[in-house]
């Protein structure tokens, strides 16, 4: 199973989802069966690490995001991944706009898929530290639900 998490710049929400979910998958002993990545719909931060505030908040909960580097969604991602999960409606629409014909990936909103929150992971970039904590809370809950779904599929 190949899963891609997507936000706008790939420096806050989607790398958080990648790091949290990767740890959940490792703890479940499924790292050989589940491939996880993250990307952004924009190209502003390609090659850069996650936002320092994202890294700080994640590290306080035991998630090391420092090895991750931002990249932009590519056309081949729609063939490589089984499931592409966007953090919000705007990014889901951008994904649908660039999705090639005959793409195999299923597109969805991460939180909406599991009936969590208001269906979207809010962008913490222009806010304070509490926004990054909220993102972690939402993504941890969604990661648990996603892991349960994957276990049911494997």
VMD Tcl script that builds the backbone (N, CA, C; Angstrom):
set m [mol new atoms 462]
animate dup $m
set s [atomselect $m all]
$s set {name element resname resid chain x y z} {
  {N N UNK 1 A 0.866 -1.174 0.000}
  {CA C UNK 1 A 0.000 0.000 0.000}
  {C C UNK 1 A 0.902 1.222 0.000}
  {N N UNK 2 A 0.635 2.158 -0.885}
  {CA C UNK 2 A 1.422 3.375 -1.021}
  {C C UNK 2 A 0.534 4.580 -0.743}
  {N N UNK 3 A 0.947 5.408 0.234}
  {CA C UNK 3 A 0.123 6.526 0.680}
  {C C UNK 3 A 0.917 7.819 0.596}
  {N N UNK 4 A 0.301 8.851 0.014}
  {CA C UNK 4 A 0.906 10.170 -0.116}
  {C C UNK 4 A 0.034 11.188 0.601}
  {N N UNK 5 A 0.644 11.967 1.496}
  {CA C UNK 5 A -0.035 13.059 2.187}
  {C C UNK 5 A 0.331 14.366 1.487}
  {N N UNK 6 A -0.671 15.241 1.275}
  {CA C UNK 6 A -0.432 16.456 0.503}
  {C C UNK 6 A -1.004 17.688 1.189}
  {N N UNK 7 A -0.172 18.735 1.265}
  {CA C UNK 7 A -0.635 20.064 1.681}
  {C C UNK 7 A -0.092 21.070 0.660}
  {N N UNK 8 A -0.094 22.316 0.996}
  {CA C UNK 8 A 0.308 23.349 0.036}
  {C C UNK 8 A 1.818 23.371 -0.217}
  {N N UNK 9 A 2.621 23.565 0.822}
  {CA C UNK 9 A 4.060 23.719 0.629}
  {C C UNK 9 A 4.898 22.543 1.075}
  {N N UNK 10 A 4.286 21.550 1.706}
  {CA C UNK 10 A 4.967 20.354 2.200}
  {C C UNK 10 A 6.010 20.690 3.271}
  {N N UNK 11 A 5.655 21.681 4.143}
  {CA C UNK 11 A 6.564 21.996 5.248}
  {C C UNK 11 A 5.867 21.983 6.611}
  {N N UNK 12 A 4.550 21.848 6.642}
  {CA C UNK 12 A 3.838 21.824 7.935}
  {C C UNK 12 A 2.975 20.576 8.071}
  {N N UNK 13 A 1.829 20.584 7.426}
  {CA C UNK 13 A 0.843 19.530 7.654}
  {C C UNK 13 A 1.220 18.185 7.058}
  {N N UNK 14 A 1.590 18.147 5.778}
  {CA C UNK 14 A 1.861 16.842 5.158}
  {C C UNK 14 A 3.122 16.167 5.705}
  {N N UNK 15 A 4.214 16.887 6.012}
  {CA C UNK 15 A 5.326 16.164 6.639}
  {C C UNK 15 A 4.982 15.681 8.052}
  {N N UNK 16 A 4.118 16.424 8.741}
  {CA C UNK 16 A 3.652 15.960 10.051}
  {C C UNK 16 A 2.906 14.645 9.882}
  {N N UNK 17 A 2.014 14.594 8.890}
  {CA C UNK 17 A 1.260 13.359 8.638}
  {C C UNK 17 A 2.199 12.223 8.258}
  {N N UNK 18 A 3.186 12.507 7.425}
  {CA C UNK 18 A 4.145 11.472 7.042}
  {C C UNK 18 A 4.887 10.938 8.262}
  {N N UNK 19 A 5.383 11.824 9.103}
  {CA C UNK 19 A 6.151 11.404 10.274}
  {C C UNK 19 A 5.327 10.648 11.293}
  {N N UNK 20 A 4.136 11.153 11.581}
  {CA C UNK 20 A 3.262 10.493 12.553}
  {C C UNK 20 A 2.839 9.119 12.028}
  {N N UNK 21 A 2.388 9.090 10.779}
  {CA C UNK 21 A 1.891 7.823 10.247}
  {C C UNK 21 A 3.021 6.806 10.081}
  {N N UNK 22 A 4.198 7.280 9.693}
  {CA C UNK 22 A 5.344 6.374 9.556}
  {C C UNK 22 A 5.638 5.691 10.897}
  {N N UNK 23 A 5.563 6.451 11.981}
  {CA C UNK 23 A 5.808 5.860 13.302}
  {C C UNK 23 A 4.720 4.848 13.666}
  {N N UNK 24 A 3.458 5.149 13.332}
  {CA C UNK 24 A 2.366 4.213 13.597}
  {C C UNK 24 A 2.563 2.909 12.820}
  {N N UNK 25 A 2.953 3.038 11.558}
  {CA C UNK 25 A 3.158 1.869 10.697}
  {C C UNK 25 A 4.330 1.031 11.211}
  {N N UNK 26 A 5.406 1.691 11.622}
  {CA C UNK 26 A 6.576 0.988 12.162}
  {C C UNK 26 A 6.191 0.226 13.432}
  {N N UNK 27 A 5.445 0.876 14.313}
  {CA C UNK 27 A 5.026 0.233 15.570}
  {C C UNK 27 A 4.131 -0.976 15.307}
  {N N UNK 28 A 3.389 -0.946 14.212}
  {CA C UNK 28 A 2.509 -2.057 13.852}
  {C C UNK 28 A 3.250 -3.157 13.091}
  {N N UNK 29 A 4.535 -2.925 12.799}
  {CA C UNK 29 A 5.318 -3.918 12.073}
  {C C UNK 29 A 4.964 -4.025 10.608}
  {N N UNK 30 A 4.461 -2.947 10.032}
  {CA C UNK 30 A 4.005 -2.973 8.635}
  {C C UNK 30 A 4.888 -2.152 7.688}
  {N N UNK 31 A 6.074 -1.723 8.151}
  {CA C UNK 31 A 6.888 -0.844 7.317}
  {C C UNK 31 A 7.322 -1.469 6.000}
  {N N UNK 32 A 7.338 -2.798 5.914}
  {CA C UNK 32 A 7.675 -3.467 4.654}
  {C C UNK 32 A 6.494 -3.515 3.689}
  {N N UNK 33 A 5.297 -3.224 4.200}
  {CA C UNK 33 A 4.094 -3.357 3.368}
  {C C UNK 33 A 3.415 -2.027 3.065}
  {N N UNK 34 A 3.841 -0.953 3.746}
  {CA C UNK 34 A 3.214 0.353 3.559}
  {C C UNK 34 A 4.297 1.385 3.262}
  {N N UNK 35 A 4.215 2.007 2.090}
  {CA C UNK 35 A 5.151 3.060 1.705}
  {C C UNK 35 A 4.466 4.399 1.936}
  {N N UNK 36 A 5.167 5.332 2.592}
  {CA C UNK 36 A 4.586 6.616 2.983}
  {C C UNK 36 A 5.461 7.746 2.469}
  {N N UNK 37 A 4.815 8.792 1.951}
  {CA C UNK 37 A 5.539 9.970 1.480}
  {C C UNK 37 A 4.635 11.179 1.669}
  {N N UNK 38 A 5.200 12.357 1.430}
  {CA C UNK 38 A 4.414 13.585 1.478}
  {C C UNK 38 A 4.908 14.509 0.383}
  {N N UNK 39 A 4.042 15.441 -0.014}
  {CA C UNK 39 A 4.379 16.389 -1.077}
  {C C UNK 39 A 3.483 17.609 -0.942}
  {N N UNK 40 A 3.835 18.649 -1.686}
  {CA C UNK 40 A 3.027 19.859 -1.717}
  {C C UNK 40 A 2.507 20.120 -3.115}
  {N N UNK 41 A 1.417 20.845 -3.200}
  {CA C UNK 41 A 0.917 21.229 -4.518}
  {C C UNK 41 A 1.698 22.414 -5.065}
  {N N UNK 42 A 2.343 23.183 -4.184}
  {CA C UNK 42 A 3.180 24.303 -4.597}
  {C C UNK 42 A 4.646 23.928 -4.586}
  {N N UNK 43 A 5.457 24.773 -5.217}
  {CA C UNK 43 A 6.892 24.467 -5.339}
  {C C UNK 43 A 7.806 25.406 -4.547}
  {N N UNK 44 A 7.260 26.239 -3.680}
  {CA C UNK 44 A 8.038 27.266 -2.985}
  {C C UNK 44 A 9.130 26.704 -2.097}
  {N N UNK 45 A 8.923 25.544 -1.517}
  {CA C UNK 45 A 9.834 25.029 -0.495}
  {C C UNK 45 A 10.565 23.749 -0.910}
  {N N UNK 46 A 10.532 23.412 -2.190}
  {CA C UNK 46 A 11.152 22.170 -2.661}
  {C C UNK 46 A 12.600 22.080 -2.176}
  {N N UNK 47 A 12.935 20.950 -1.572}
  {CA C UNK 47 A 14.281 20.701 -1.084}
  {C C UNK 47 A 14.544 21.172 0.334}
  {N N UNK 48 A 13.620 21.915 0.905}
  {CA C UNK 48 A 13.792 22.436 2.267}
  {C C UNK 48 A 13.171 21.473 3.284}
  {N N UNK 49 A 13.651 21.574 4.514}
  {CA C UNK 49 A 13.099 20.777 5.596}
  {C C UNK 49 A 11.792 21.372 6.088}
  {N N UNK 50 A 11.086 20.642 6.936}
  {CA C UNK 50 A 9.839 21.159 7.495}
  {C C UNK 50 A 10.073 22.448 8.294}
  {N N UNK 51 A 9.023 23.227 8.434}
  {CA C UNK 51 A 9.048 24.460 9.211}
  {C C UNK 51 A 9.592 24.144 10.614}
  {N N UNK 52 A 10.486 24.975 11.148}
  {CA C UNK 52 A 11.046 24.712 12.486}
  {C C UNK 52 A 9.978 24.562 13.575}
  {N N UNK 53 A 8.878 25.291 13.460}
  {CA C UNK 53 A 7.805 25.165 14.454}
  {C C UNK 53 A 7.133 23.804 14.368}
  {N N UNK 54 A 6.997 23.309 13.156}
  {CA C UNK 54 A 6.456 21.962 12.939}
  {C C UNK 54 A 7.374 20.925 13.578}
  {N N UNK 55 A 8.666 21.055 13.314}
  {CA C UNK 55 A 9.645 20.107 13.862}
  {C C UNK 55 A 9.646 20.134 15.383}
  {N N UNK 56 A 9.596 21.331 15.960}
  {CA C UNK 56 A 9.613 21.469 17.420}
  {C C UNK 56 A 8.403 20.796 18.051}
  {N N UNK 57 A 7.216 21.097 17.520}
  {CA C UNK 57 A 5.988 20.511 18.072}
  {C C UNK 57 A 5.998 18.994 17.923}
  {N N UNK 58 A 6.430 18.510 16.760}
  {CA C UNK 58 A 6.464 17.064 16.519}
  {C C UNK 58 A 7.470 16.381 17.439}
  {N N UNK 59 A 8.645 16.978 17.603}
  {CA C UNK 59 A 9.682 16.376 18.436}
  {C C UNK 59 A 9.240 16.262 19.896}
  {N N UNK 60 A 8.443 17.230 20.351}
  {CA C UNK 60 A 7.936 17.167 21.722}
  {C C UNK 60 A 7.032 15.949 21.931}
  {N N UNK 61 A 6.490 15.426 20.835}
  {CA C UNK 61 A 5.646 14.223 20.930}
  {C C UNK 61 A 6.376 12.965 20.455}
  {N N UNK 62 A 7.661 13.098 20.173}
  {CA C UNK 62 A 8.452 11.931 19.795}
  {C C UNK 62 A 8.565 11.661 18.309}
  {N N UNK 63 A 8.228 12.620 17.463}
  {CA C UNK 63 A 8.319 12.452 16.007}
  {C C UNK 63 A 9.467 13.307 15.483}
  {N N UNK 64 A 10.456 12.693 14.861}
  {CA C UNK 64 A 11.590 13.424 14.288}
  {C C UNK 64 A 11.332 13.643 12.802}
  {N N UNK 65 A 11.034 14.882 12.433}
  {CA C UNK 65 A 10.743 15.218 11.040}
  {C C UNK 65 A 11.961 15.792 10.319}
  {N N UNK 66 A 13.085 15.930 11.023}
  {CA C UNK 66 A 14.251 16.607 10.451}
  {C C UNK 66 A 14.807 15.980 9.167}
  {N N UNK 67 A 14.704 14.662 8.961}
  {CA C UNK 67 A 15.235 14.115 7.700}
  {C C UNK 67 A 14.368 14.424 6.468}
  {N N UNK 68 A 13.136 14.853 6.664}
  {CA C UNK 68 A 12.217 15.052 5.545}
  {C C UNK 68 A 12.573 16.299 4.743}
  {N N UNK 69 A 12.322 16.248 3.440}
  {CA C UNK 69 A 12.554 17.378 2.546}
  {C C UNK 69 A 11.327 17.561 1.666}
  {N N UNK 70 A 10.958 18.818 1.472}
  {CA C UNK 70 A 9.766 19.132 0.691}
  {C C UNK 70 A 9.971 18.797 -0.784}
  {N N UNK 71 A 8.884 18.348 -1.371}
  {CA C UNK 71 A 8.856 18.112 -2.814}
  {C C UNK 71 A 7.476 18.469 -3.324}
  {N N UNK 72 A 7.363 18.642 -4.609}
  {CA C UNK 72 A 6.079 18.962 -5.222}
  {C C UNK 72 A 5.454 17.700 -5.802}
  {N N UNK 73 A 4.135 17.638 -5.755}
  {CA C UNK 73 A 3.408 16.518 -6.351}
  {C C UNK 73 A 3.770 16.437 -7.839}
  {N N UNK 74 A 3.988 15.220 -8.315}
  {CA C UNK 74 A 4.319 14.981 -9.720}
  {C C UNK 74 A 3.257 14.093 -10.355}
  {N N UNK 75 A 3.145 14.155 -11.654}
  {CA C UNK 75 A 2.145 13.366 -12.383}
  {C C UNK 75 A 2.274 11.880 -12.081}
  {N N UNK 76 A 3.515 11.395 -11.948}
  {CA C UNK 76 A 3.716 9.963 -11.696}
  {C C UNK 76 A 3.223 9.534 -10.313}
  {N N UNK 77 A 3.035 10.494 -9.404}
  {CA C UNK 77 A 2.496 10.145 -8.076}
  {C C UNK 77 A 1.104 9.538 -8.188}
  {N N UNK 78 A 0.352 9.920 -9.179}
  {CA C UNK 78 A -1.009 9.414 -9.350}
  {C C UNK 78 A -1.025 7.958 -9.814}
  {N N UNK 79 A 0.116 7.463 -10.277}
  {CA C UNK 79 A 0.255 6.050 -10.625}
  {C C UNK 79 A 0.965 5.265 -9.526}
  {N N UNK 80 A 1.930 5.905 -8.844}
  {CA C UNK 80 A 2.730 5.230 -7.814}
  {C C UNK 80 A 1.966 4.986 -6.525}
  {N N UNK 81 A 1.033 5.879 -6.196}
  {CA C UNK 81 A 0.353 5.800 -4.900}
  {C C UNK 81 A -1.059 5.248 -5.050}
  {N N UNK 82 A -1.465 4.481 -4.045}
  {CA C UNK 82 A -2.824 3.937 -4.001}
  {C C UNK 82 A -3.801 4.972 -3.449}
  {N N UNK 83 A -3.318 5.769 -2.504}
  {CA C UNK 83 A -4.166 6.713 -1.789}
  {C C UNK 83 A -3.410 8.022 -1.624}
  {N N UNK 84 A -4.007 9.110 -2.086}
  {CA C UNK 84 A -3.438 10.449 -1.917}
  {C C UNK 84 A -4.409 11.227 -1.051}
  {N N UNK 85 A -3.922 11.642 0.115}
  {CA C UNK 85 A -4.770 12.297 1.110}
  {C C UNK 85 A -4.380 13.760 1.267}
  {N N UNK 86 A -5.294 14.636 0.892}
  {CA C UNK 86 A -5.073 16.081 0.985}
  {C C UNK 86 A -5.481 16.574 2.372}
  {N N UNK 87 A -4.858 17.671 2.777}
  {CA C UNK 87 A -5.135 18.245 4.091}
  {C C UNK 87 A -6.336 19.188 4.074}
  {N N UNK 88 A -6.664 19.751 2.900}
  {CA C UNK 88 A -7.791 20.682 2.825}
  {C C UNK 88 A -8.406 20.671 1.430}
  {N N UNK 89 A -9.530 21.374 1.298}
  {CA C UNK 89 A -10.285 21.392 0.041}
  {C C UNK 89 A -9.486 21.999 -1.105}
  {N N UNK 90 A -8.767 23.100 -0.852}
  {CA C UNK 90 A -7.996 23.747 -1.920}
  {C C UNK 90 A -6.970 22.795 -2.513}
  {N N UNK 91 A -6.269 22.074 -1.658}
  {CA C UNK 91 A -5.263 21.139 -2.169}
  {C C UNK 91 A -5.896 19.935 -2.850}
  {N N UNK 92 A -7.062 19.507 -2.391}
  {CA C UNK 92 A -7.766 18.432 -3.076}
  {C C UNK 92 A -8.176 18.874 -4.477}
  {N N UNK 93 A -8.661 20.108 -4.602}
  {CA C UNK 93 A -9.023 20.635 -5.924}
  {C C UNK 93 A -7.803 20.748 -6.829}
  {N N UNK 94 A -6.675 21.205 -6.279}
  {CA C UNK 94 A -5.436 21.292 -7.075}
  {C C UNK 94 A -5.016 19.909 -7.556}
  {N N UNK 95 A -5.141 18.913 -6.678}
  {CA C UNK 95 A -4.803 17.545 -7.068}
  {C C UNK 95 A -5.704 17.053 -8.195}
  {N N UNK 96 A -6.991 17.339 -8.083}
  {CA C UNK 96 A -7.925 16.920 -9.130}
  {C C UNK 96 A -7.617 17.608 -10.456}
  {N N UNK 97 A -7.163 18.859 -10.391}
  {CA C UNK 97 A -6.813 19.603 -11.611}
  {C C UNK 97 A -5.607 19.013 -12.328}
  {N N UNK 98 A -4.650 18.483 -11.571}
  {CA C UNK 98 A -3.430 17.959 -12.203}
  {C C UNK 98 A -3.449 16.440 -12.363}
  {N N UNK 99 A -4.494 15.801 -11.870}
  {CA C UNK 99 A -4.598 14.343 -11.948}
  {C C UNK 99 A -4.688 13.904 -13.408}
  {N N UNK 100 A -3.746 13.068 -13.850}
  {CA C UNK 100 A -3.791 12.586 -15.231}
  {C C UNK 100 A -4.989 11.645 -15.461}
  {N N UNK 101 A -5.401 11.533 -16.704}
  {CA C UNK 101 A -6.421 10.555 -17.055}
  {C C UNK 101 A -5.904 9.158 -16.695}
  {N N UNK 102 A -6.790 8.308 -16.283}
  {CA C UNK 102 A -6.471 6.913 -15.957}
  {C C UNK 102 A -5.531 6.777 -14.762}
  {N N UNK 103 A -5.535 7.761 -13.865}
  {CA C UNK 103 A -4.730 7.661 -12.648}
  {C C UNK 103 A -5.313 6.572 -11.762}
  {N N UNK 104 A -4.449 5.839 -11.081}
  {CA C UNK 104 A -4.942 4.759 -10.229}
  {C C UNK 104 A -5.163 5.199 -8.794}
  {N N UNK 105 A -4.564 6.303 -8.379}
  {CA C UNK 105 A -4.659 6.753 -6.984}
  {C C UNK 105 A -6.069 7.220 -6.642}
  {N N UNK 106 A -6.494 6.863 -5.453}
  {CA C UNK 106 A -7.749 7.374 -4.903}
  {C C UNK 106 A -7.424 8.675 -4.174}
  {N N UNK 107 A -8.208 9.720 -4.428}
  {CA C UNK 107 A -8.008 11.018 -3.778}
  {C C UNK 107 A -9.067 11.224 -2.709}
  {N N UNK 108 A -8.655 11.812 -1.576}
  {CA C UNK 108 A -9.617 12.108 -0.517}
  {C C UNK 108 A -9.013 13.137 0.427}
  {N N UNK 109 A -9.859 13.685 1.287}
  {CA C UNK 109 A -9.401 14.530 2.388}
  {C C UNK 109 A -9.108 13.622 3.581}
  {N N UNK 110 A -7.960 13.811 4.198}
  {CA C UNK 110 A -7.554 12.951 5.305}
  {C C UNK 110 A -8.600 12.906 6.407}
  {N N UNK 111 A -9.013 14.047 6.914}
  {CA C UNK 111 A -9.942 14.045 8.046}
  {C C UNK 111 A -11.365 13.680 7.645}
  {N N UNK 112 A -11.795 14.140 6.492}
  {CA C UNK 112 A -13.157 13.817 6.055}
  {C C UNK 112 A -13.344 12.317 5.909}
  {N N UNK 113 A -12.307 11.649 5.459}
  {CA C UNK 113 A -12.363 10.195 5.252}
  {C C UNK 113 A -12.766 9.468 6.530}
  {N N UNK 114 A -12.380 10.034 7.684}
  {CA C UNK 114 A -12.637 9.387 8.968}
  {C C UNK 114 A -13.597 10.166 9.851}
  {N N UNK 115 A -14.275 11.158 9.292}
  {CA C UNK 115 A -15.261 11.924 10.038}
  {C C UNK 115 A -14.670 12.687 11.214}
  {N N UNK 116 A -13.457 13.193 11.043}
  {CA C UNK 116 A -12.767 13.888 12.122}
  {C C UNK 116 A -12.783 15.399 11.931}
  {N N UNK 117 A -12.811 16.115 13.036}
  {CA C UNK 117 A -12.756 17.577 12.999}
  {C C UNK 117 A -13.823 18.136 12.086}
  {N N UNK 118 A -13.439 19.153 11.373}
  {CA C UNK 118 A -14.336 19.768 10.384}
  {C C UNK 118 A -14.026 19.262 8.976}
  {N N UNK 119 A -13.284 18.175 8.916}
  {CA C UNK 119 A -12.974 17.566 7.627}
  {C C UNK 119 A -11.686 18.045 7.005}
  {N N UNK 120 A -11.081 19.111 7.540}
  {CA C UNK 120 A -9.823 19.615 6.991}
  {C C UNK 120 A -8.821 19.861 8.113}
  {N N UNK 121 A -7.547 19.710 7.784}
  {CA C UNK 121 A -6.470 20.028 8.718}
  {C C UNK 121 A -6.122 21.500 8.476}
  {N N UNK 122 A -6.359 22.379 9.458}
  {CA C UNK 122 A -6.092 23.803 9.255}
  {C C UNK 122 A -4.597 24.081 9.088}
  {N N UNK 123 A -4.277 25.061 8.259}
  {CA C UNK 123 A -2.886 25.423 8.017}
  {C C UNK 123 A -2.378 26.265 9.186}
  {N N UNK 124 A -1.354 25.796 9.908}
  {CA C UNK 124 A -0.864 26.525 11.076}
  {C C UNK 124 A 0.188 27.587 10.748}
  {N N UNK 125 A 0.570 27.700 9.490}
  {CA C UNK 125 A 1.739 28.491 9.083}
  {C C UNK 125 A 1.722 29.929 9.605}
  {N N UNK 126 A 0.595 30.609 9.519}
  {CA C UNK 126 A 0.539 32.015 9.909}
  {C C UNK 126 A 0.035 32.231 11.335}
  {N N UNK 127 A -0.092 31.168 12.096}
  {CA C UNK 127 A -0.591 31.273 13.463}
  {C C UNK 127 A 0.479 31.006 14.497}
  {N N UNK 128 A 0.032 30.761 15.713}
  {CA C UNK 128 A 0.933 30.502 16.823}
  {C C UNK 128 A 1.172 29.022 17.057}
  {N N UNK 129 A 1.874 28.748 18.143}
  {CA C UNK 129 A 2.256 27.373 18.482}
  {C C UNK 129 A 1.054 26.458 18.681}
  {N N UNK 130 A -0.070 27.009 19.143}
  {CA C UNK 130 A -1.253 26.173 19.375}
  {C C UNK 130 A -1.777 25.555 18.078}
  {N N UNK 131 A -1.574 26.223 16.959}
  {CA C UNK 131 A -1.995 25.677 15.666}
  {C C UNK 131 A -1.245 24.409 15.305}
  {N N UNK 132 A 0.035 24.369 15.636}
  {CA C UNK 132 A 0.842 23.183 15.348}
  {C C UNK 132 A 0.442 22.020 16.260}
  {N N UNK 133 A 0.055 22.345 17.478}
  {CA C UNK 133 A -0.443 21.313 18.395}
  {C C UNK 133 A -1.776 20.756 17.906}
  {N N UNK 134 A -2.640 21.636 17.424}
  {CA C UNK 134 A -3.930 21.196 16.889}
  {C C UNK 134 A -3.729 20.276 15.684}
  {N N UNK 135 A -2.803 20.639 14.807}
  {CA C UNK 135 A -2.493 19.804 13.645}
  {C C UNK 135 A -2.046 18.418 14.108}
  {N N UNK 136 A -1.178 18.366 15.082}
  {CA C UNK 136 A -0.727 17.068 15.601}
  {C C UNK 136 A -1.882 16.263 16.182}
  {N N UNK 137 A -2.745 16.908 16.950}
  {CA C UNK 137 A -3.903 16.199 17.521}
  {C C UNK 137 A -4.748 15.564 16.421}
  {N N UNK 138 A -5.053 16.346 15.395}
  {CA C UNK 138 A -5.902 15.861 14.303}
  {C C UNK 138 A -5.219 14.742 13.520}
  {N N UNK 139 A -3.940 14.926 13.227}
  {CA C UNK 139 A -3.211 13.940 12.432}
  {C C UNK 139 A -2.987 12.652 13.218}
  {N N UNK 140 A -2.763 12.737 14.510}
  {CA C UNK 140 A -2.632 11.514 15.300}
  {C C UNK 140 A -3.934 10.712 15.271}
  {N N UNK 141 A -5.064 11.390 15.410}
  {CA C UNK 141 A -6.360 10.691 15.366}
  {C C UNK 141 A -6.589 10.076 13.985}
  {N N UNK 142 A -6.288 10.836 12.938}
  {CA C UNK 142 A -6.477 10.336 11.572}
  {C C UNK 142 A -5.526 9.179 11.283}
  {N N UNK 143 A -4.316 9.247 11.797}
  {CA C UNK 143 A -3.338 8.168 11.576}
  {C C UNK 143 A -3.806 6.860 12.199}
  {N N UNK 144 A -4.401 6.944 13.364}
  {CA C UNK 144 A -4.947 5.737 13.995}
  {C C UNK 144 A -6.056 5.135 13.142}
  {N N UNK 145 A -6.922 5.994 12.614}
  {CA C UNK 145 A -8.028 5.516 11.772}
  {C C UNK 145 A -7.505 4.951 10.450}
  {N N UNK 146 A -6.529 5.615 9.856}
  {CA C UNK 146 A -5.943 5.138 8.602}
  {C C UNK 146 A -5.247 3.798 8.809}
  {N N UNK 147 A -4.533 3.653 9.904}
  {CA C UNK 147 A -3.863 2.387 10.185}
  {C C UNK 147 A -4.882 1.255 10.330}
  {N N UNK 148 A -5.979 1.533 10.998}
  {CA C UNK 148 A -7.031 0.511 11.127}
  {C C UNK 148 A -7.586 0.142 9.758}
  {N N UNK 149 A -7.771 1.136 8.883}
  {CA C UNK 149 A -8.258 0.851 7.522}
  {C C UNK 149 A -7.273 -0.021 6.765}
  {N N UNK 150 A -6.011 0.306 6.845}
  {CA C UNK 150 A -4.989 -0.452 6.121}
  {C C UNK 150 A -4.894 -1.880 6.645}
  {N N UNK 151 A -4.937 -2.043 7.947}
  {CA C UNK 151 A -4.905 -3.399 8.508}
  {C C UNK 151 A -6.065 -4.231 7.980}
  {N N UNK 152 A -7.205 -3.587 7.762}
  {CA C UNK 152 A -8.356 -4.281 7.209}
  {C C UNK 152 A -8.198 -4.656 5.757}
  {N N UNK 153 A -7.355 -3.924 5.036}
  {CA C UNK 153 A -7.119 -4.180 3.611}
  {C C UNK 153 A -6.034 -5.220 3.371}
  {N N UNK 154 A -5.066 -5.289 4.295}
  {CA C UNK 154 A -3.907 -6.183 4.077}
  {C C UNK 154 A -4.231 -7.623 4.442}
}
mol reanalyze $m
mol bondsrecalc $m
mol representation Tube
mol addrep $m
